[in-house]
Amino acid sequence: MSRQIRIGSRESRLAVIQSEMVMEYLKKECPGDEITLVTMKTTGDKILDRTLDKIGGKGLFVKELDRALMDNRTDLSVHSLKDMPMEVPVELPLIAFSRREDPRDVLVLPEGSDTWDTSLPLGCSSQRRILQLKELYPQVECKSVRGNVLTRLQKLDSGEYGALVLAAAGLKRLGLEHRISRYFDPEEIIPAAGQGILAVQGKKGEDYSYMKNFADRDAAAAACCERAFVRYLDGGCSSPVAAHARVIGDRISLLGLYYDESTGTCRKGSLEGAVPEAETLGICLAKQLKEDGK
């Protein structure tokens, strides 16, 4: 008997493309089932005149999707992992992580331009990026930019900003890789925890064995490590905390950034360990950076 699998997604073009990646997998994995997409506008998509830390953080991008799962209007939700709060409801577990797309941040110039006009503001949406960009470009003014990727690019191309800093993953998935002017290595700008990874969320007690071949071992280990680091530091998605893990074989290395609000200092560090210890590694580096300032 065929099932219906309804996938909940934000309605932005990028969110839909990401959900379609999961749909394509399911169509191959479950050929007899009916796979449908259910899109919705989240609170975070509606409030665009304030920065996320002023309106409750990135949990605002998942509330409506969570409700749809709980109300049985959807069977799965697809999220950018970096938009997920660190605390996930027990009844709505994360059941699979995609293979990671390029996790780096990138510089984007106005369409057709090959020089950066640094007299105009640099469009940047997170404290994490602003802290690190000020080290690289102390003379440039950073200004908040909200909206989805395409909206931000329109603001850039209309002359409101001299450049933007965005995630490479989103641009690549949108087919806009040609807009990238410069890649920032993770050592220059440590990405947001989970950047480049898709998280598939389901309901407790349901059978999701059909997602088994979608799940990526290395991405799951990196996600666990990065999110443990941020969770220990109590960094919500808007806090200036950053973490990036690399898995090579059976080893995992973590780069982390911690901003101490009481002193205004920013500390970076790294640790390496075995993949099964991914979570412990994240907590150890977080403790180390927090205690360095004492």
C-alpha positions in Angstrom: 0.0 0.0 0.0 1.4 3.4 -1.0 2.1 6.0 1.7 1.8 9.8 1.5 5.0 11.6 2.6 4.4 15.3 3.1 7.5 17.5 3.4 7.3 20.8 5.3 9.4 23.7 4.0 9.8 27.4 4.2 8.6 29.0 1.0 11.8 30.8 0.0 13.4 29.6 -3.3 16.4 28.2 -1.5 14.3 26.3 1.1 12.2 24.8 -1.7 15.3 23.7 -3.7 16.7 22.1 -0.5 13.4 20.3 0.2 13.3 19.1 -3.5 16.7 17.5 -2.9 15.0 15.3 -0.2 12.0 14.8 -2.5 14.2 13.5 -5.3 15.9 11.1 -2.9 12.5 9.8 -1.7 11.1 9.4 -5.2 14.0 7.0 -5.9 13.9 5.3 -2.5 10.1 5.0 -2.2 8.9 4.8 -5.8 5.4 3.7 -4.9 4.8 6.5 -2.4 3.2 9.9 -3.0 5.7 12.6 -2.1 4.4 16.1 -1.7 5.7 19.5 -0.6 3.9 21.7 1.9 5.4 25.3 2.0 4.8 28.0 4.6 6.0 31.4 5.6 7.6 31.4 9.0 7.6 34.3 11.6 11.3 34.8 10.8 10.5 35.3 7.1 7.8 37.8 7.9 9.7 40.2 10.3 12.4 41.7 8.2 12.9 45.2 9.8 14.8 43.9 12.9 17.9 41.7 13.4 17.2 38.2 14.6 18.6 38.7 18.1 16.0 41.4 18.6 13.1 39.2 17.7 13.9 35.9 19.4 16.6 34.3 17.3 16.5 31.7 14.5 13.9 29.5 16.3 11.5 31.8 14.5 12.3 30.0 11.3 11.1 26.6 12.6 8.1 27.3 14.8 5.5 27.0 12.0 7.2 23.9 10.6 7.2 22.3 14.1 3.5 23.0 14.5 2.7 21.4 11.1 4.6 18.2 12.2 2.8 18.1 15.5 -0.6 18.7 13.9 0.0 15.9 11.5 -0.1 18.3 8.5 3.4 17.1 7.5 5.5 14.0 8.0 9.0 15.5 7.6 10.5 19.0 7.8 13.6 20.0 5.9 15.8 22.8 7.4 19.2 24.4 6.9 20.9 23.0 10.1 22.4 26.4 10.9 18.8 27.7 11.3 17.9 25.1 13.9 17.9 26.1 17.6 20.4 24.1 19.7 17.6 22.6 21.7 15.3 20.4 19.6 12.0 19.1 21.0 12.2 15.5 22.1 9.0 14.7 20.2 10.5 16.1 17.0 13.9 14.5 16.6 16.4 15.2 13.8 16.5 12.0 11.9 19.0 12.6 9.1 21.7 15.0 8.0 22.6 15.5 4.3 26.1 15.3 2.9 27.6 18.7 3.5 27.7 21.3 0.8 30.6 23.9 0.8 30.5 25.3 4.4 32.4 28.5 3.8 31.3 32.1 3.9 31.9 34.1 0.7 32.1 37.7 -0.5 29.6 38.8 -3.2 30.0 42.0 -5.3 27.2 43.8 -7.2 26.3 42.2 -10.5 28.9 42.9 -13.2 31.4 44.5 -10.7 34.9 43.2 -10.2 36.0 45.8 -7.6 34.6 46.2 -4.1 33.5 49.8 -3.2 34.4 49.8 0.5 32.9 53.2 1.0 29.5 51.5 1.0 28.3 49.3 3.8 29.1 45.5 3.8 25.8 43.7 4.1 26.1 41.1 6.8 23.4 39.4 8.9 25.0 37.9 11.9 27.2 39.0 14.9 29.4 36.0 14.2 30.3 37.3 10.8 30.6 41.0 11.9 33.1 40.1 14.7 35.3 38.2 12.3 35.0 40.7 9.4 36.1 43.6 11.6 39.4 41.7 12.2 39.8 41.3 8.4 38.5 44.7 7.2 38.6 47.1 10.2 37.9 50.1 7.9 34.6 48.7 6.5 31.2 49.5 8.0 29.1 46.4 8.5 25.3 46.9 8.1 22.6 44.3 8.8 20.8 42.8 5.8 17.7 40.6 6.2 15.6 38.7 3.8 16.2 35.6 1.7 19.3 35.2 -0.5 17.6 36.6 -3.6 16.2 39.6 -1.7 19.7 40.3 -0.3 21.2 40.1 -3.8 18.6 42.6 -5.1 19.5 45.1 -2.3 23.2 44.7 -3.2 22.6 45.1 -7.0 20.5 48.3 -6.4 23.5 50.0 -4.7 22.5 49.8 -1.1 25.6 47.8 -0.2 29.2 47.6 -1.5 29.3 43.8 -1.0 27.5 41.0 0.9 28.8 38.1 3.0 26.7 35.0 2.4 27.0 31.2 2.7 28.5 29.5 -0.3 26.1 26.6 0.2 23.0 28.6 -0.5 24.4 30.3 -3.6 25.6 27.0 -5.0 22.2 25.3 -4.4 20.5 28.3 -6.1 22.8 28.0 -9.1 24.4 31.3 -8.3 28.0 30.2 -7.8 29.1 32.7 -10.5 28.2 35.5 -8.1 31.0 34.5 -5.6 33.9 36.9 -5.7 36.0 35.5 -2.9 35.9 32.4 -0.5 36.8 32.9 3.1 38.6 29.9 4.5 37.2 28.6 7.8 40.4 29.8 9.5 39.6 33.4 8.3 35.9 33.3 9.1 34.7 30.3 11.1 31.3 29.4 9.7 28.0 29.0 11.7 27.5 25.6 13.3 25.8 23.3 10.8 26.4 25.6 7.8 26.0 23.6 4.5 24.2 20.7 6.1 20.5 20.0 5.6 18.6 18.5 8.6 15.6 16.3 8.2 13.2 16.4 11.2 10.5 13.9 12.0 8.2 12.8 14.8 9.1 10.5 17.7 8.0 6.9 17.4 7.6 7.0 13.6 9.5 4.7 11.2 12.0 6.6 9.1 14.1 3.7 7.9 13.5 5.0 4.4 15.8 8.0 5.2 18.8 5.6 6.0 20.5 6.0 2.6 20.1 9.8 2.7 21.9 10.2 6.0 25.6 11.1 5.8 27.9 9.8 8.6 30.5 12.6 8.3 27.9 15.4 8.3 26.2 13.8 11.4 29.5 13.7 13.3 30.4 17.3 12.3 26.9 18.5 13.3 27.1 16.7 16.6 30.5 18.2 17.4 29.6 21.8 16.3 26.3 21.9 18.0 27.8 20.5 21.3 30.3 23.4 21.2 27.6 26.0 20.7 25.1 24.4 23.2 27.7 24.3 26.0 28.4 28.1 25.5 24.6 28.6 25.5 24.9 30.2 22.1 21.5 30.7 20.4 21.6 31.0 16.7 22.1 34.7 17.0 24.9 34.6 19.5 28.4 35.4 18.2 29.6 31.8 18.5 31.0 29.8 15.6 32.1 26.2 15.1 33.4 24.2 12.1 34.3 20.5 12.2 36.2 18.6 9.5 36.0 14.8 9.4 39.0 13.0 7.8 38.7 9.2 8.0 38.2 8.3 11.7 39.4 11.7 13.0 37.5 14.9 13.5 39.0 18.4 14.0 37.1 21.4 15.4 37.6 25.1 15.0 35.7 27.3 17.4 35.0 30.9 18.2 33.7 32.2 21.5 32.8 35.8 22.2 32.9 36.9 25.9 30.3 39.6 26.2 31.5 40.6 29.7 35.0 41.5 28.4 34.2 42.1 24.7 37.0 39.7 23.7 36.9 37.1 21.0 38.7 33.8 21.4 39.4 31.1 18.8 40.8 27.6 19.2 41.0 24.1 17.8 41.0 20.5 19.0 41.2 17.1 17.3 39.9 13.7 18.3 38.3 10.5 17.2 34.9 10.6 15.4 33.0 8.7 18.1 34.1 11.4 20.5 32.6 14.3 18.4 30.2 15.5 21.1 32.9 15.4 23.9 35.3 17.2 21.6 32.8 20.1 21.1 32.2 20.4 24.8 36.0 20.3 25.6 36.9 23.1 23.2 34.0 25.2 24.5 35.2 24.7 28.1 38.7 25.6 27.1 37.8 28.8 25.3 35.4 29.9 28.1 38.0 29.3 30.9 40.9 30.9 28.9 39.4 34.3 29.8 39.2 33.6 33.6 
